Amino acid sequence: KRRGWAFARACRQLLVISSLQQPPLHPPALSPAACSRENLGRHLLHFFELYGLRLNTTSAGVRVADGGRYFDKRQRGWLNGERPWLLSVENPIDSTHDVGA
């Protein structure tokens, strides 16, 4: 049981890193200079929007290595046919390991 807790914690940390690697866009009404003051609330809302609304966890996995990107779970063989919505997060040290599984 303790092992599962550690992996869940690592997965959350990697999701936060990934969210910070993909910064939110500036609101159209404001210039980048007006948005230069970053704040924690803005990053938190971006995190929830990204992982709660935008990321299609059925087809995309998360990678933080090399600046971060998303990958096709089916191409990697990480798509779980019984539970395709499960989040896949690549271990940055061992790219063959899914931390989210």
N, CA, C and O atoms as CSV, one atom per row, in Angstrom:
chain,resi,resn,atom,element,x,y,z
A,1,LYS,N,N,0.831,-1.192,0.000
A,1,LYS,CA,C,0.000,0.000,0.000
A,1,LYS,C,C,0.877,1.257,0.000
A,1,LYS,O,O,0.528,2.243,-0.650
A,2,ARG,N,N,1.958,1.243,0.685
A,2,ARG,CA,C,2.856,2.392,0.752
A,2,ARG,C,C,3.437,2.694,-0.626
A,2,ARG,O,O,3.619,3.861,-0.975
A,3,ARG,N,N,3.732,1.649,-1.420
A,3,ARG,CA,C,4.305,1.824,-2.750
A,3,ARG,C,C,3.351,2.609,-3.652
A,3,ARG,O,O,3.795,3.490,-4.388
A,4,GLY,N,N,2.079,2.316,-3.610
A,4,GLY,CA,C,1.095,3.025,-4.419
A,4,GLY,C,C,1.027,4.502,-4.083
A,4,GLY,O,O,0.845,5.336,-4.969
A,5,TRP,N,N,1.172,4.831,-2.803
A,5,TRP,CA,C,1.151,6.224,-2.378
A,5,TRP,C,C,2.330,6.974,-2.972
A,5,TRP,O,O,2.181,8.108,-3.427
A,6,ALA,N,N,3.500,6.351,-2.971
A,6,ALA,CA,C,4.702,7.007,-3.496
A,6,ALA,C,C,4.574,7.254,-4.995
A,6,ALA,O,O,4.989,8.305,-5.484
A,7,PHE,N,N,4.009,6.305,-5.727
A,7,PHE,CA,C,3.838,6.489,-7.163
A,7,PHE,C,C,2.800,7.559,-7.458
A,7,PHE,O,O,2.969,8.330,-8.403
A,8,ALA,N,N,1.729,7.627,-6.674
A,8,ALA,CA,C,0.721,8.668,-6.873
A,8,ALA,C,C,1.331,10.043,-6.619
A,8,ALA,O,O,1.023,11.005,-7.323
A,9,ARG,N,N,2.182,10.131,-5.627
A,9,ARG,CA,C,2.840,11.404,-5.316
A,9,ARG,C,C,3.779,11.796,-6.456
A,9,ARG,O,O,3.800,12.956,-6.868
A,10,ALA,N,N,4.547,10.849,-6.964
A,10,ALA,CA,C,5.461,11.120,-8.088
A,10,ALA,C,C,4.674,11.551,-9.318
A,10,ALA,O,O,5.094,12.457,-10.037
A,11,CYS,N,N,3.546,10.914,-9.564
A,11,CYS,CA,C,2.710,11.250,-10.715
A,11,CYS,C,C,2.202,12.683,-10.599
A,11,CYS,O,O,2.241,13.433,-11.574
A,12,ARG,N,N,1.727,13.070,-9.422
A,12,ARG,CA,C,1.261,14.450,-9.209
A,12,ARG,C,C,2.385,15.454,-9.434
A,12,ARG,O,O,2.172,16.496,-10.052
A,13,GLN,N,N,3.565,15.149,-8.941
A,13,GLN,CA,C,4.699,16.053,-9.119
A,13,GLN,C,C,5.033,16.222,-10.600
A,13,GLN,O,O,5.314,17.333,-11.051
A,14,LEU,N,N,5.002,15.126,-11.354
A,14,LEU,CA,C,5.293,15.202,-12.782
A,14,LEU,C,C,4.214,15.987,-13.526
A,14,LEU,O,O,4.524,16.697,-14.483
A,15,LEU,N,N,2.959,15.872,-13.106
A,15,LEU,CA,C,1.888,16.643,-13.735
A,15,LEU,C,C,2.065,18.144,-13.477
A,15,LEU,O,O,1.812,18.960,-14.363
A,16,VAL,N,N,2.496,18.506,-12.275
A,16,VAL,CA,C,2.746,19.916,-11.969
A,16,VAL,C,C,3.882,20.434,-12.840
A,16,VAL,O,O,3.789,21.527,-13.398
A,17,ILE,N,N,4.955,19.656,-12.959
A,17,ILE,CA,C,6.080,20.062,-13.808
A,17,ILE,C,C,5.619,20.240,-15.249
A,17,ILE,O,O,5.960,21.230,-15.895
A,18,SER,N,N,4.845,19.282,-15.752
A,18,SER,CA,C,4.349,19.359,-17.125
A,18,SER,C,C,3.485,20.598,-17.325
A,18,SER,O,O,3.584,21.269,-18.353
A,19,SER,N,N,2.650,20.898,-16.357
A,19,SER,CA,C,1.791,22.083,-16.445
A,19,SER,C,C,2.623,23.359,-16.511
A,19,SER,O,O,2.285,24.287,-17.246
A,20,LEU,N,N,3.698,23.403,-15.753
A,20,LEU,CA,C,4.572,24.578,-15.774
A,20,LEU,C,C,5.369,24.669,-17.075
A,20,LEU,O,O,5.749,25.762,-17.494
A,21,GLN,N,N,5.624,23.522,-17.714
A,21,GLN,CA,C,6.320,23.517,-18.994
A,21,GLN,C,C,5.420,24.017,-20.123
A,21,GLN,O,O,5.918,24.478,-21.150
A,22,GLN,N,N,4.120,23.930,-19.947
A,22,GLN,CA,C,3.145,24.378,-20.935
A,22,GLN,C,C,2.389,25.557,-20.336
A,22,GLN,O,O,1.238,25.399,-19.930
A,23,PRO,N,N,3.006,26.737,-20.271
A,23,PRO,CA,C,2.384,27.865,-19.565
A,23,PRO,C,C,1.079,28.306,-20.211
A,23,PRO,O,O,0.874,28.121,-21.411
A,24,PRO,N,N,0.196,28.894,-19.400
A,24,PRO,CA,C,-1.070,29.378,-19.948
A,24,PRO,C,C,-0.835,30.534,-20.911
A,24,PRO,O,O,0.124,31.294,-20.774
A,25,LEU,N,N,-1.716,30.648,-21.871
A,25,LEU,CA,C,-1.646,31.763,-22.814
A,25,LEU,C,C,-2.110,33.035,-22.127
A,25,LEU,O,O,-2.903,32.992,-21.187
A,26,HIS,N,N,-1.609,34.164,-22.603
A,26,HIS,CA,C,-2.051,35.442,-22.054
A,26,HIS,C,C,-3.477,35.723,-22.526
A,26,HIS,O,O,-3.807,35.457,-23.682
A,27,PRO,N,N,-4.317,36.251,-21.654
A,27,PRO,CA,C,-5.664,36.614,-22.085
A,27,PRO,C,C,-5.586,37.590,-23.263
A,27,PRO,O,O,-4.733,38.478,-23.267
A,28,PRO,N,N,-6.458,37.442,-24.255
A,28,PRO,CA,C,-6.373,38.291,-25.443
A,28,PRO,C,C,-6.475,39.780,-25.156
A,28,PRO,O,O,-5.897,40.585,-25.886
A,29,ALA,N,N,-7.192,40.162,-24.117
A,29,ALA,CA,C,-7.379,41.579,-23.820
A,29,ALA,C,C,-6.137,42.203,-23.180
A,29,ALA,O,O,-6.015,43.427,-23.120
A,30,LEU,N,N,-5.218,41.361,-22.703
A,30,LEU,CA,C,-4.045,41.875,-22.015
A,30,LEU,C,C,-2.778,41.570,-22.805
A,30,LEU,O,O,-2.663,40.522,-23.439
A,31,SER,N,N,-1.867,42.468,-22.758
A,31,SER,CA,C,-0.580,42.259,-23.422
A,31,SER,C,C,0.297,41.377,-22.537
A,31,SER,O,O,0.036,41.261,-21.339
A,32,PRO,N,N,1.336,40.750,-23.106
A,32,PRO,CA,C,2.272,39.977,-22.275
A,32,PRO,C,C,2.886,40.812,-21.153
A,32,PRO,O,O,3.146,40.293,-20.068
A,33,ALA,N,N,3.120,42.100,-21.404
A,33,ALA,CA,C,3.682,42.966,-20.360
A,33,ALA,C,C,2.716,43.110,-19.192
A,33,ALA,O,O,3.133,43.144,-18.034
A,34,ALA,N,N,1.421,43.194,-19.500
A,34,ALA,CA,C,0.417,43.327,-18.438
A,34,ALA,C,C,0.286,42.044,-17.636
A,34,ALA,O,O,-0.124,42.074,-16.475
A,35,CYS,N,N,0.633,40.912,-18.250
A,35,CYS,CA,C,0.525,39.612,-17.584
A,35,CYS,C,C,1.861,39.152,-17.026
A,35,CYS,O,O,1.998,37.997,-16.622
A,36,SER,N,N,2.844,40.037,-16.998
A,36,SER,CA,C,4.184,39.617,-16.606
A,36,SER,C,C,4.262,39.170,-15.153
A,36,SER,O,O,5.158,38.412,-14.782
A,37,ARG,N,N,3.348,39.624,-14.349
A,37,ARG,CA,C,3.360,39.201,-12.949
A,37,ARG,C,C,2.621,37.876,-12.824
A,37,ARG,O,O,1.391,37.827,-12.783
A,38,GLU,N,N,3.402,36.806,-12.764
A,38,GLU,CA,C,2.810,35.478,-12.611
A,38,GLU,C,C,2.338,35.316,-11.169
A,38,GLU,O,O,2.912,35.897,-10.248
A,39,ASN,N,N,1.300,34.529,-10.987
A,39,ASN,CA,C,0.856,34.251,-9.636
A,39,ASN,C,C,0.408,32.800,-9.534
A,39,ASN,O,O,0.080,32.159,-10.532
A,40,LEU,N,N,0.401,32.313,-8.337
A,40,LEU,CA,C,0.091,30.913,-8.083
A,40,LEU,C,C,-1.335,30.559,-8.513
A,40,LEU,O,O,-1.570,29.465,-9.026
A,41,GLY,N,N,-2.271,31.458,-8.311
A,41,GLY,CA,C,-3.663,31.196,-8.684
A,41,GLY,C,C,-3.821,30.953,-10.171
A,41,GLY,O,O,-4.572,30.070,-10.587
A,42,ARG,N,N,-3.116,31.733,-10.970
A,42,ARG,CA,C,-3.175,31.567,-12.419
A,42,ARG,C,C,-2.635,30.199,-12.831
A,42,ARG,O,O,-3.200,29.538,-13.702
A,43,HIS,N,N,-1.536,29.780,-12.200
A,43,HIS,CA,C,-0.963,28.468,-12.516
A,43,HIS,C,C,-1.876,27.337,-12.050
A,43,HIS,O,O,-1.997,26.313,-12.723
A,44,LEU,N,N,-2.507,27.523,-10.917
A,44,LEU,CA,C,-3.423,26.495,-10.411
A,44,LEU,C,C,-4.626,26.328,-11.337
A,44,LEU,O,O,-5.023,25.203,-11.642
A,45,LEU,N,N,-5.204,27.439,-11.783
A,45,LEU,CA,C,-6.326,27.361,-12.721
A,45,LEU,C,C,-5.901,26.722,-14.042
A,45,LEU,O,O,-6.651,25.942,-14.630
A,46,HIS,N,N,-4.695,27.055,-14.504
A,46,HIS,CA,C,-4.169,26.450,-15.732
A,46,HIS,C,C,-4.023,24.935,-15.556
A,46,HIS,O,O,-4.367,24.174,-16.460
A,47,PHE,N,N,-3.523,24.496,-14.412
A,47,PHE,CA,C,-3.357,23.074,-14.119
A,47,PHE,C,C,-4.699,22.344,-14.221
A,47,PHE,O,O,-4.803,21.317,-14.892
A,48,PHE,N,N,-5.718,22.876,-13.555
A,48,PHE,CA,C,-7.027,22.222,-13.567
A,48,PHE,C,C,-7.677,22.271,-14.952
A,48,PHE,O,O,-8.337,21.312,-15.352
A,49,GLU,N,N,-7.503,23.357,-15.678
A,49,GLU,CA,C,-8.053,23.442,-17.032
A,49,GLU,C,C,-7.357,22.430,-17.949
A,49,GLU,O,O,-8.008,21.739,-18.732
A,50,LEU,N,N,-6.045,22.355,-17.843
A,50,LEU,CA,C,-5.275,21.446,-18.690
A,50,LEU,C,C,-5.640,19.995,-18.440
A,50,LEU,O,O,-5.957,19.269,-19.382
A,51,TYR,N,N,-5.601,19.558,-17.188
A,51,TYR,CA,C,-5.826,18.143,-16.883
A,51,TYR,C,C,-7.294,17.791,-16.653
A,51,TYR,O,O,-7.667,16.620,-16.716
A,52,GLY,N,N,-8.122,18.791,-16.390
A,52,GLY,CA,C,-9.538,18.511,-16.181
A,52,GLY,C,C,-10.399,18.678,-17.418
A,52,GLY,O,O,-11.437,18.030,-17.545
A,53,LEU,N,N,-9.972,19.553,-18.342
A,53,LEU,CA,C,-10.805,19.861,-19.505
A,53,LEU,C,C,-10.138,19.587,-20.853
A,53,LEU,O,O,-10.777,19.058,-21.763
A,54,ARG,N,N,-8.884,19.936,-20.982
A,54,ARG,CA,C,-8.259,19.947,-22.308
A,54,ARG,C,C,-7.553,18.646,-22.705
A,54,ARG,O,O,-7.693,18.198,-23.844
A,55,LEU,N,N,-6.809,18.041,-21.802
A,55,LEU,CA,C,-6.020,16.859,-22.153
A,55,LEU,C,C,-6.927,15.643,-22.350
A,55,LEU,O,O,-7.687,15.269,-21.457
A,56,ASN,N,N,-6.836,15.043,-23.518
A,56,ASN,CA,C,-7.595,13.826,-23.807
A,56,ASN,C,C,-6.778,12.640,-23.299
A,56,ASN,O,O,-5.900,12.140,-24.002
A,57,THR,N,N,-7.067,12.193,-22.080
A,57,THR,CA,C,-6.279,11.119,-21.471
A,57,THR,C,C,-6.512,9.770,-22.130
A,57,THR,O,O,-5.768,8.825,-21.867
A,58,THR,N,N,-7.520,9.657,-22.972
A,58,THR,CA,C,-7.748,8.406,-23.693
A,58,THR,C,C,-6.692,8.198,-24.766
A,58,THR,O,O,-6.328,7.060,-25.059
A,59,SER,N,N,-6.198,9.270,-25.351
A,59,SER,CA,C,-5.230,9.119,-26.435
A,59,SER,C,C,-3.851,9.687,-26.134
A,59,SER,O,O,-2.871,9.272,-26.754
A,60,ALA,N,N,-3.751,10.628,-25.194
A,60,ALA,CA,C,-2.470,11.312,-24.962
A,60,ALA,C,C,-1.874,10.973,-23.608
A,60,ALA,O,O,-2.580,10.833,-22.610
A,61,GLY,N,N,-0.555,10.846,-23.601
A,61,GLY,CA,C,0.207,10.666,-22.381
A,61,GLY,C,C,1.083,11.888,-22.170
A,61,GLY,O,O,1.243,12.710,-23.072
A,62,VAL,N,N,1.654,12.006,-20.969
A,62,VAL,CA,C,2.436,13.175,-20.584
A,62,VAL,C,C,3.907,12.790,-20.441
A,62,VAL,O,O,4.245,11.758,-19.861
A,63,ARG,N,N,4.767,13.643,-20.981
A,63,ARG,CA,C,6.218,13.462,-20.873
A,63,ARG,C,C,6.825,14.781,-20.408
A,63,ARG,O,O,6.516,15.833,-20.967
A,64,VAL,N,N,7.694,14.737,-19.379
A,64,VAL,CA,C,8.326,15.964,-18.893
A,64,VAL,C,C,9.785,16.079,-19.340
A,64,VAL,O,O,10.348,17.173,-19.303
A,65,ALA,N,N,10.401,14.986,-19.756
A,65,ALA,CA,C,11.807,15.020,-20.175
A,65,ALA,C,C,11.962,15.867,-21.435
A,65,ALA,O,O,11.034,15.987,-22.236
A,66,ASP,N,N,13.142,16.450,-21.597
A,66,ASP,CA,C,13.483,17.248,-22.782
A,66,ASP,C,C,12.509,18.397,-23.037
A,66,ASP,O,O,12.147,18.661,-24.183
A,67,GLY,N,N,12.093,19.067,-21.995
A,67,GLY,CA,C,11.219,20.225,-22.146
A,67,GLY,C,C,9.744,19.919,-22.123
A,67,GLY,O,O,8.930,20.842,-22.115
A,68,GLY,N,N,9.368,18.652,-22.112
A,68,GLY,CA,C,7.972,18.258,-22.014
A,68,GLY,C,C,7.243,18.221,-23.334
A,68,GLY,O,O,7.493,19.035,-24.223
A,69,ARG,N,N,6.340,17.272,-23.452
A,69,ARG,CA,C,5.479,17.136,-24.624
A,69,ARG,C,C,4.424,16.084,-24.296
A,69,ARG,O,O,4.427,15.490,-23.218
A,70,TYR,N,N,3.531,15.872,-25.241
A,70,TYR,CA,C,2.526,14.826,-25.117
A,70,TYR,C,C,2.810,13.768,-26.176
A,70,TYR,O,O,3.400,14.064,-27.215
A,71,PHE,N,N,2.394,12.549,-25.912
A,71,PHE,CA,C,2.632,11.464,-26.856
A,71,PHE,C,C,1.373,10.618,-27.015
A,71,PHE,O,O,0.468,10.662,-26.181
A,72,ASP,N,N,1.332,9.855,-28.091
A,72,ASP,CA,C,0.207,8.974,-28.390
A,72,ASP,C,C,0.350,7.678,-27.582
A,72,ASP,O,O,1.308,6.928,-27.771
A,73,LYS,N,N,-0.594,7.423,-26.693
A,73,LYS,CA,C,-0.538,6.237,-25.841
A,73,LYS,C,C,-0.611,4.948,-26.656
A,73,LYS,O,O,0.031,3.959,-26.302
A,74,ARG,N,N,-1.373,4.946,-27.725
A,74,ARG,CA,C,-1.519,3.739,-28.540
A,74,ARG,C,C,-0.188,3.363,-29.194
A,74,ARG,O,O,0.176,2.188,-29.228
A,75,GLN,N,N,0.541,4.359,-29.713
A,75,GLN,CA,C,1.836,4.097,-30.341
A,75,GLN,C,C,2.848,3.540,-29.350
A,75,GLN,O,O,3.710,2.744,-29.724
A,76,ARG,N,N,2.751,3.944,-28.110
A,76,ARG,CA,C,3.657,3.455,-27.069
A,76,ARG,C,C,3.231,2.105,-26.506
A,76,ARG,O,O,4.017,1.436,-25.834
A,77,GLY,N,N,1.995,1.701,-26.776
A,77,GLY,CA,C,1.478,0.473,-26.186
A,77,GLY,C,C,1.021,0.662,-24.752
A,77,GLY,O,O,0.936,-0.300,-23.989
A,78,TRP,N,N,0.729,1.894,-24.386
A,78,TRP,CA,C,0.311,2.204,-23.020
A,78,TRP,C,C,-1.193,2.385,-22.892
A,78,TRP,O,O,-1.671,2.764,-21.822
A,79,LEU,N,N,-1.943,2.131,-23.935
A,79,LEU,CA,C,-3.398,2.275,-23.885
A,79,LEU,C,C,-4.003,1.032,-23.239
A,79,LEU,O,O,-3.833,-0.078,-23.743
A,80,ASN,N,N,-4.698,1.213,-22.138
A,80,ASN,CA,C,-5.363,0.132,-21.440
A,80,ASN,C,C,-6.751,-0.033,-22.047
A,80,ASN,O,O,-7.607,0.836,-21.878
A,81,GLY,N,N,-6.985,-1.144,-22.756
A,81,GLY,CA,C,-8.254,-1.361,-23.440
A,81,GLY,C,C,-9.456,-1.375,-22.519
A,81,GLY,O,O,-10.539,-0.944,-22.917
A,82,GLU,N,N,-9.293,-1.860,-21.297
A,82,GLU,CA,C,-10.411,-1.920,-20.349
A,82,GLU,C,C,-10.673,-0.571,-19.677
A,82,GLU,O,O,-11.810,-0.256,-19.324
A,83,ARG,N,N,-9.622,0.216,-19.506
A,83,ARG,CA,C,-9.756,1.534,-18.869
A,83,ARG,C,C,-8.909,2.543,-19.646
A,83,ARG,O,O,-7.861,2.970,-19.161
A,84,PRO,N,N,-9.348,2.925,-20.837
A,84,PRO,CA,C,-8.536,3.784,-21.696
A,84,PRO,C,C,-8.357,5.211,-21.163
A,84,PRO,O,O,-7.454,5.918,-21.611
A,85,TRP,N,N,-9.183,5.639,-20.234
A,85,TRP,CA,C,-9.114,6.999,-19.695
A,85,TRP,C,C,-7.995,7.182,-18.663
A,85,TRP,O,O,-7.725,8.306,-18.240
A,86,LEU,N,N,-7.343,6.086,-18.257
A,86,LEU,CA,C,-6.277,6.205,-17.257
A,86,LEU,C,C,-5.164,7.124,-17.748
A,86,LEU,O,O,-4.793,7.095,-18.921
A,87,LEU,N,N,-4.650,7.917,-16.861
A,87,LEU,CA,C,-3.586,8.857,-17.169
A,87,LEU,C,C,-2.263,8.110,-17.338
A,87,LEU,O,O,-1.921,7.257,-16.520
A,88,SER,N,N,-1.526,8.429,-18.392
A,88,SER,CA,C,-0.196,7.857,-18.619
A,88,SER,C,C,0.833,8.974,-18.492
A,88,SER,O,O,0.755,9.998,-19.171
A,89,VAL,N,N,1.805,8.749,-17.599
A,89,VAL,CA,C,2.863,9.727,-17.366
A,89,VAL,C,C,4.196,8.994,-17.445
A,89,VAL,O,O,4.455,8.061,-16.684
A,90,GLU,N,N,5.030,9.429,-18.371
A,90,GLU,CA,C,6.325,8.782,-18.566
A,90,GLU,C,C,7.286,9.117,-17.424
A,90,GLU,O,O,7.405,10.275,-17.023
A,91,ASN,N,N,7.959,8.110,-16.913
A,91,ASN,CA,C,9.000,8.307,-15.914
A,91,ASN,C,C,10.175,8.995,-16.604
A,91,ASN,O,O,10.685,8.469,-17.592
A,92,PRO,N,N,10.625,10.163,-16.113
A,92,PRO,CA,C,11.696,10.884,-16.804
A,92,PRO,C,C,13.048,10.177,-16.741
A,92,PRO,O,O,13.946,10.504,-17.516
A,93,ILE,N,N,13.205,9.225,-15.843
A,93,ILE,CA,C,14.460,8.487,-15.725
A,93,ILE,C,C,14.427,7.211,-16.556
A,93,ILE,O,O,15.436,6.824,-17.146
A,94,ASP,N,N,13.271,6.560,-16.603
A,94,ASP,CA,C,13.096,5.321,-17.370
A,94,ASP,C,C,11.892,5.503,-18.296
A,94,ASP,O,O,10.751,5.323,-17.870
A,95,SER,N,N,12.137,5.855,-19.550
A,95,SER,CA,C,11.051,6.197,-20.475
A,95,SER,C,C,10.160,5.010,-20.839
A,95,SER,O,O,9.152,5.190,-21.523
A,96,THR,N,N,10.507,3.816,-20.401
A,96,THR,CA,C,9.655,2.645,-20.664
A,96,THR,C,C,8.646,2.420,-19.549
A,96,THR,O,O,7.800,1.532,-19.656
A,97,HIS,N,N,8.718,3.206,-18.483
A,97,HIS,CA,C,7.845,3.016,-17.325
A,97,HIS,C,C,6.763,4.093,-17.263
A,97,HIS,O,O,7.055,5.287,-17.337
A,98,ASP,N,N,5.521,3.657,-17.127
A,98,ASP,CA,C,4.366,4.546,-16.987
A,98,ASP,C,C,4.108,4.767,-15.500
A,98,ASP,O,O,3.633,3.859,-14.817
A,99,VAL,N,N,4.412,5.956,-14.991
A,99,VAL,CA,C,4.212,6.279,-13.583
A,99,VAL,C,C,2.726,6.325,-13.257
A,99,VAL,O,O,2.332,6.046,-12.124
A,100,GLY,N,N,1.907,6.669,-14.227
A,100,GLY,CA,C,0.469,6.773,-13.999
A,100,GLY,C,C,-0.248,5.443,-13.900
A,100,GLY,O,O,-1.382,5.390,-13.424
A,101,ALA,N,N,0.387,4.364,-14.340
A,101,ALA,CA,C,-0.276,3.036,-14.346
A,101,ALA,C,C,-0.349,2.448,-12.963
A,101,ALA,O,O,-0.870,1.347,-12.786
